[in-house]
Amino acid sequence: MSDAAGSPHRVLDVELRRVRLPLVAAHTAAHGSFSERDTIVVRVASADGSVGWGECAALARPTYTSEYLDGCWAVLVAELVPGCLAGDDRGVVGHHMAKAGLEAAVLDAQARAAGVPLTSLLGIAPTGEPARVLSTAVVGLAGSIDELLATVAARVAAGHRSVKVKIRPGWDAAPLRAVRAAWPHLLLAADANGSYRDQRHALEALRDDAAVADVDLVYVEQPLPADDLRGASHLVGKLGVPVALDESISSLGDLRTAVSLGAIEALNLKAARVGGLRAAARLAQFAETVGLPVLCGGMVETGIGRAASLAVAALPGCTLPTDLGPSGNYFVEDLTDPFVLGADGCLAVPTGPGIGVEPDLGRLEDATVEHWRATS
């Protein structure tokens, strides 16, 4: 995570803060629901005096992947932070979200020291114009069609031109058809979070009985459980809708396997899930070489993690609208100045040094429920 002893980039000090922020509304998907966002904010200080910020975006419970916040905190304290301070990665296997949060803070510090935006460290050449990425409004599972339509209407009124609707067995064709009928020209996608038990179940629900192909979806994301790549390969070309994968892809090796099996037609790329920003850049580059469309996904991050993820969304391979939305879609009050949706339905990628934003230290202190610090 850090450079060799004696380097100006050597990390001397690491702070972890577990923070808790109320959400504007409960975030509900097939893997669960939460109305407060618990997350880990990482702060590093380097020998050259630079400070960097990162966020470990694991969920409070292991329902999205096997990682969860308490486990991330434990491995950061016991292994990753001591390794970072010693300039040794400690050979830790897995724990991608914990690694990603610490790596983001280190890269932020390095980019700030160099006076360049984080995008520069990911290989994105400056163009002279601030990058903007089209934002998809992610709409959780609703209690009724009317409730769903009201939420989508609010997102469209706010400027979103793209919407992704969470679905699950029994809540799929009807809500998607209702949204399409109300907004014929809206970019529309669906996300099942692996809730269909096998390919037969998914085909019966999404093709045979429901025929969602005529809803004109950009993609259906993660219809099957994460480990069922062969099942996903049987859906490709049969649903009438492109199959996107999220939870199934946690590494470049996973992506190569999915491509070789013909199990993927689009990738939801989250730096937290694949082990960090540099790993995400490698996956995006590979996807671009094989012609695979990519969207940058979100993890209901605070402004700290959202800024870092926007750097991923700016990668050339990320050609689909990002799941990253404005702060106001999620938080009553963010830790940073809020990210705001433009009139064009886009979010601006920060251009300042590092992640380009700073946390409000008072807000951060107020939201902190646990604090830990280590120095070399």
C-alpha positions as CSV (number, residue, x, y, z in Angstrom):
1,M,0.0,0.0,0.0
2,S,2.9,2.4,0.7
3,D,6.3,3.1,-0.8
4,A,9.5,1.8,0.6
5,A,11.0,3.2,3.8
6,G,12.5,6.6,3.3
7,S,10.2,7.5,0.4
8,P,8.4,10.9,0.8
9,H,5.2,8.9,0.1
10,R,5.8,6.6,3.0
11,V,2.6,6.5,5.2
12,L,3.3,7.6,8.8
13,D,-0.1,7.8,10.3
14,V,-3.5,6.1,9.6
15,E,-6.8,7.0,11.1
16,L,-10.0,4.9,10.8
17,R,-13.4,6.3,11.6
18,R,-16.6,4.3,11.5
19,V,-19.3,6.8,10.6
20,R,-23.1,6.6,10.5
21,L,-25.2,8.9,8.4
22,P,-29.0,8.9,8.0
23,L,-30.4,8.3,4.5
24,V,-33.1,10.4,2.8
25,A,-35.0,7.1,2.4
26,A,-34.4,3.5,3.0
27,H,-32.2,1.8,0.4
28,T,-33.9,-1.5,-0.5
29,A,-32.7,-4.2,-2.8
30,A,-33.1,-8.0,-3.0
31,H,-30.1,-8.4,-0.5
32,G,-31.7,-6.2,2.2
33,S,-32.7,-2.7,3.3
34,F,-31.1,0.0,5.4
35,S,-32.0,3.5,6.4
36,E,-28.6,4.6,7.8
37,R,-25.3,4.2,6.1
38,D,-22.5,2.8,8.2
39,T,-19.1,3.1,6.5
40,I,-15.4,3.5,7.3
41,V,-13.5,6.7,6.5
42,V,-9.7,6.3,6.1
43,R,-7.3,9.1,6.6
44,V,-3.6,8.7,5.9
45,A,-0.7,11.2,6.4
46,S,2.6,10.7,4.5
47,A,6.2,11.6,5.2
48,D,5.9,14.5,2.7
49,G,3.1,16.1,4.7
50,S,0.4,15.1,2.3
51,V,-3.0,13.8,3.6
52,G,-5.3,11.5,1.8
53,W,-8.8,10.3,2.3
54,G,-10.5,7.0,1.4
55,E,-13.7,5.1,2.2
56,C,-14.3,1.4,2.8
57,A,-17.7,1.0,1.3
58,A,-18.7,-2.5,2.6
59,L,-22.2,-2.9,3.9
60,A,-23.0,-3.4,7.6
61,R,-24.0,-7.0,6.9
62,P,-22.6,-9.6,4.5
63,T,-25.5,-9.6,2.1
64,Y,-24.1,-8.1,-1.0
65,T,-20.8,-10.0,-0.9
66,S,-19.1,-11.9,2.0
67,E,-17.4,-8.7,3.2
68,Y,-19.0,-6.6,5.8
69,L,-18.1,-3.6,7.9
70,D,-17.0,-5.2,11.1
71,G,-14.9,-7.7,9.2
72,C,-13.3,-4.8,7.2
73,W,-12.5,-2.9,10.4
74,A,-10.9,-6.0,12.0
75,V,-8.6,-6.8,9.0
76,L,-7.7,-3.1,8.6
77,V,-6.6,-2.9,12.3
78,A,-4.9,-6.2,12.5
79,E,-3.3,-6.6,9.1
80,L,-3.7,-3.9,6.4
81,V,-2.9,-0.7,8.3
82,P,0.2,-2.2,10.1
83,G,1.3,-3.5,6.7
84,C,0.8,-0.1,5.1
85,L,2.8,1.6,7.9
86,A,5.6,-0.9,7.5
87,G,5.6,-0.7,3.7
88,D,4.5,-4.4,3.4
89,D,1.2,-5.7,2.0
90,R,1.4,-8.6,4.5
91,G,0.2,-11.1,1.9
92,V,-3.5,-10.7,2.8
93,V,-5.8,-12.6,0.5
94,G,-9.2,-11.3,-0.4
95,H,-10.8,-8.5,1.7
96,H,-11.1,-6.4,-1.4
97,M,-13.3,-3.6,0.2
98,A,-11.0,-3.1,3.1
99,K,-8.0,-2.9,0.7
100,A,-9.8,-0.6,-1.6
101,G,-10.6,1.9,1.2
102,L,-6.9,2.1,2.3
103,E,-5.6,2.2,-1.2
104,A,-7.9,5.1,-2.1
105,A,-6.5,7.1,0.8
106,V,-2.9,6.4,-0.2
107,L,-3.5,7.3,-3.8
108,D,-5.3,10.5,-2.8
109,A,-2.3,11.5,-0.7
110,Q,0.1,10.8,-3.6
111,A,-2.0,12.7,-6.1
112,R,-2.3,15.7,-3.7
113,A,1.4,15.7,-3.2
114,A,1.9,15.8,-7.0
115,G,-0.8,18.4,-7.4
116,V,-2.7,16.3,-9.9
117,P,-6.3,14.8,-9.8
118,L,-6.8,11.2,-9.0
119,T,-7.7,10.5,-12.6
120,S,-4.1,11.2,-13.6
121,L,-2.9,8.3,-11.4
122,L,-5.4,6.0,-13.2
123,G,-4.0,6.9,-16.6
124,I,-6.6,9.4,-17.8
125,A,-4.9,12.2,-19.8
126,P,-6.2,15.7,-19.1
127,T,-8.4,17.1,-21.9
128,G,-8.7,20.7,-20.7
129,E,-12.4,20.3,-20.1
130,P,-13.8,18.9,-16.8
131,A,-15.2,15.4,-17.4
132,R,-18.9,14.8,-16.9
133,V,-20.6,11.4,-16.7
134,L,-24.2,10.6,-17.2
135,S,-25.8,9.5,-14.0
136,T,-28.3,6.7,-13.5
137,A,-30.9,7.1,-10.7
138,V,-31.0,3.8,-8.8
139,V,-34.5,3.2,-7.5
140,G,-34.9,0.5,-4.8
141,L,-37.7,-2.0,-4.4
142,A,-41.0,-0.2,-3.8
143,G,-44.1,-1.1,-1.9
144,S,-46.4,-0.5,-4.9
145,I,-46.4,0.5,-8.5
146,D,-47.7,4.0,-7.5
147,E,-44.8,4.4,-5.1
148,L,-42.3,3.3,-7.7
149,L,-43.7,5.7,-10.3
150,A,-43.7,8.6,-7.8
151,T,-40.0,8.0,-7.0
152,V,-39.1,7.7,-10.7
153,A,-41.0,10.9,-11.4
154,A,-39.0,12.7,-8.8
155,R,-35.8,11.5,-10.3
156,V,-36.8,12.5,-13.8
157,A,-38.0,15.9,-12.6
158,A,-34.5,16.4,-10.9
159,G,-32.8,15.9,-14.3
160,H,-32.1,12.2,-14.5
161,R,-32.2,10.8,-18.0
162,S,-31.4,7.2,-17.0
163,V,-33.0,5.0,-14.3
164,K,-32.2,1.6,-12.9
165,V,-35.0,-0.2,-11.1
166,K,-34.3,-2.9,-8.5
167,I,-36.3,-6.1,-9.2
168,R,-36.7,-9.6,-7.7
169,P,-38.9,-12.6,-8.3
170,G,-42.5,-11.4,-8.2
171,W,-41.5,-7.8,-8.7
172,D,-40.1,-7.5,-12.2
173,A,-42.2,-7.3,-15.3
174,A,-45.1,-5.2,-13.9
175,P,-42.9,-2.4,-12.4
176,L,-40.7,-2.3,-15.5
177,R,-43.7,-2.1,-17.8
178,A,-45.2,0.6,-15.7
179,V,-42.1,2.8,-15.8
180,R,-41.7,2.3,-19.6
181,A,-45.3,3.2,-20.2
182,A,-44.9,6.4,-18.3
183,W,-41.5,7.4,-19.8
184,P,-41.2,5.9,-23.3
185,H,-37.8,7.4,-24.0
186,L,-36.1,7.0,-20.6
187,L,-32.9,5.0,-20.5
188,L,-34.1,2.1,-18.3
189,A,-32.2,-0.8,-16.7
190,A,-33.0,-3.4,-14.1
191,D,-31.0,-5.0,-11.3
192,A,-32.0,-8.3,-9.6
193,N,-29.0,-8.6,-7.3
194,G,-28.8,-12.3,-7.9
195,S,-32.3,-13.1,-6.7
196,Y,-33.4,-15.6,-9.4
197,R,-32.4,-19.1,-8.3
198,D,-31.3,-20.5,-11.7
199,Q,-31.5,-19.8,-15.4
200,R,-34.9,-21.6,-15.7
201,H,-36.4,-19.4,-13.0
202,A,-35.0,-16.3,-14.6
203,L,-36.2,-17.3,-18.1
204,E,-39.7,-18.1,-16.9
205,A,-39.9,-14.7,-15.0
206,L,-38.2,-12.4,-17.5
207,R,-38.9,-14.0,-20.8
208,D,-41.6,-16.7,-21.0
209,D,-44.2,-15.2,-18.6
210,A,-43.2,-11.6,-18.6
211,A,-41.4,-10.9,-21.9
212,V,-39.4,-7.9,-20.7
213,A,-37.6,-7.7,-24.0
214,D,-40.2,-5.3,-25.4
215,V,-39.6,-3.0,-22.4
216,D,-36.4,-1.9,-24.1
217,L,-34.0,-2.3,-21.2
218,V,-30.4,-1.2,-21.5
219,Y,-29.5,-4.4,-19.5
220,V,-30.7,-6.7,-16.8
221,E,-28.0,-6.8,-14.0
222,Q,-27.0,-9.9,-12.0
223,P,-30.1,-12.0,-12.5
224,L,-28.5,-15.1,-11.0
225,P,-26.4,-15.8,-7.9
226,A,-22.8,-14.6,-8.1
227,D,-21.2,-18.0,-8.6
228,D,-23.5,-19.2,-11.4
229,L,-21.5,-18.0,-14.4
230,R,-22.5,-21.0,-16.5
231,G,-26.2,-20.2,-15.7
232,A,-25.5,-16.6,-16.8
233,S,-24.0,-17.9,-20.1
234,H,-27.3,-19.7,-20.8
235,L,-29.2,-16.4,-20.4
236,V,-27.1,-14.5,-22.8
237,G,-29.0,-14.3,-26.1
238,K,-32.1,-15.8,-24.7
239,L,-33.6,-13.0,-22.5
240,G,-33.8,-10.5,-25.4
241,V,-32.0,-8.1,-23.0
242,P,-28.3,-7.8,-22.4
243,V,-27.0,-9.5,-19.3
244,A,-24.8,-7.4,-17.0
245,L,-22.8,-8.8,-14.1
246,D,-21.9,-7.2,-10.8
247,E,-21.4,-9.5,-7.8
248,S,-20.0,-12.2,-10.1
249,I,-16.9,-10.2,-11.0
250,S,-14.4,-9.6,-8.2
251,S,-11.2,-9.7,-10.2
252,L,-9.7,-9.6,-13.6
253,G,-9.6,-13.4,-13.6
254,D,-13.3,-13.5,-13.0
255,L,-13.9,-11.1,-15.8
256,R,-11.7,-13.1,-18.2
257,T,-13.6,-16.3,-17.2
258,A,-17.0,-14.7,-17.7
259,V,-16.0,-13.4,-21.2
260,S,-14.6,-16.8,-22.2
261,L,-17.9,-18.4,-21.1
262,G,-20.0,-15.9,-23.0
263,A,-21.7,-15.1,-19.7
264,I,-21.5,-11.3,-19.8
265,E,-22.7,-8.5,-22.1
266,A,-22.0,-5.6,-19.7
267,L,-20.0,-5.0,-16.5
268,N,-21.0,-3.1,-13.4
269,L,-17.5,-2.1,-12.2
270,K,-17.1,-1.1,-8.5
271,A,-13.6,-0.4,-7.3
272,A,-14.6,-1.6,-3.8
273,R,-15.6,-5.0,-5.1
274,V,-12.6,-5.6,-7.2
275,G,-9.9,-4.5,-4.7
276,G,-9.3,-0.9,-5.4
277,L,-8.9,1.9,-8.0
278,R,-5.9,0.5,-9.8
279,A,-7.6,-2.9,-10.1
280,A,-10.7,-1.2,-11.4
281,A,-8.7,0.6,-14.1
282,R,-7.2,-2.8,-15.2
283,L,-10.6,-4.3,-15.5
284,A,-11.9,-1.3,-17.5
285,Q,-9.0,-1.5,-19.8
286,F,-9.5,-5.2,-20.5
287,A,-13.2,-4.7,-21.0
288,E,-12.5,-2.0,-23.5
289,T,-10.1,-4.3,-25.5
290,V,-12.8,-7.0,-25.8
291,G,-15.6,-4.5,-26.6
292,L,-17.5,-5.0,-23.3
293,P,-19.6,-2.0,-22.2
294,V,-18.9,-0.9,-18.6
295,L,-20.8,1.2,-16.1
296,C,-19.2,2.4,-12.8
297,G,-21.4,1.2,-10.0
298,G,-22.0,2.8,-6.6
299,M,-22.1,1.5,-3.0
300,V,-24.1,4.3,-1.4
301,E,-20.8,6.0,-0.6
302,T,-20.3,9.3,1.1
303,G,-18.8,12.1,-0.9
304,I,-15.3,10.8,-0.1
305,G,-16.0,7.4,-1.8
306,R,-18.2,9.0,-4.4
307,A,-15.4,11.3,-5.6
308,A,-13.0,8.4,-5.9
309,S,-15.6,6.3,-7.8
310,L,-16.2,9.2,-10.2
311,A,-12.5,8.9,-11.2
312,V,-13.3,5.3,-12.3
313,A,-16.5,6.5,-14.1
314,A,-14.3,8.8,-16.1
315,L,-12.2,5.9,-17.5
316,P,-12.5,5.6,-21.3
317,G,-14.0,2.1,-21.0
318,C,-16.9,3.2,-18.9
319,T,-19.3,4.0,-21.7
320,L,-22.6,3.3,-19.9
321,P,-24.2,5.8,-17.5
322,T,-22.8,5.5,-14.0
323,D,-24.8,4.3,-10.9
324,L,-23.3,7.2,-9.0
325,G,-25.9,9.8,-8.2
326,P,-26.0,13.2,-6.6
327,S,-25.6,13.2,-2.8
328,G,-29.1,14.4,-2.3
329,N,-30.5,11.1,-3.6
330,Y,-29.0,9.4,-0.6
331,F,-27.9,11.6,2.3
332,V,-29.6,14.1,4.5
333,E,-26.2,15.7,4.8
334,D,-23.1,14.4,3.2
335,L,-19.6,14.5,4.7
336,T,-18.4,16.7,1.8
337,D,-19.9,19.4,-0.2
338,P,-22.8,17.7,-2.0
339,F,-22.4,16.3,-5.5
340,V,-25.1,17.9,-7.6
341,L,-26.8,16.7,-10.8
342,G,-26.3,19.1,-13.7
343,A,-29.1,20.1,-16.1
344,D,-27.6,17.6,-18.6
345,G,-28.2,14.7,-16.2
346,C,-24.5,14.4,-15.5
347,L,-22.2,14.6,-12.6
348,A,-18.9,16.5,-12.8
349,V,-15.7,14.5,-12.1
350,P,-13.7,16.5,-9.5
351,T,-10.6,18.2,-11.0
352,G,-8.8,19.3,-7.9
353,P,-5.7,17.5,-6.5
354,G,-6.4,14.0,-5.4
355,I,-10.1,13.1,-5.1
356,G,-10.8,16.8,-5.4
357,V,-13.0,17.1,-2.3
358,E,-12.5,17.6,1.4
359,P,-14.6,16.2,4.2
360,D,-16.2,18.7,6.6
361,L,-14.2,17.8,9.8
362,G,-17.0,18.9,12.1
363,R,-19.6,16.8,10.2
364,L,-17.1,13.9,10.2
365,E,-16.6,14.2,14.0
366,D,-20.4,14.3,14.6
367,A,-21.0,11.2,12.5
368,T,-18.1,9.2,14.0
369,V,-19.2,6.2,16.2
370,E,-15.8,4.6,16.5
371,H,-12.2,5.9,16.1
372,W,-8.8,4.2,15.8
373,R,-5.4,5.5,15.0
374,A,-1.9,4.0,14.4
375,T,1.4,5.6,13.6
376,S,4.8,4.2,12.5
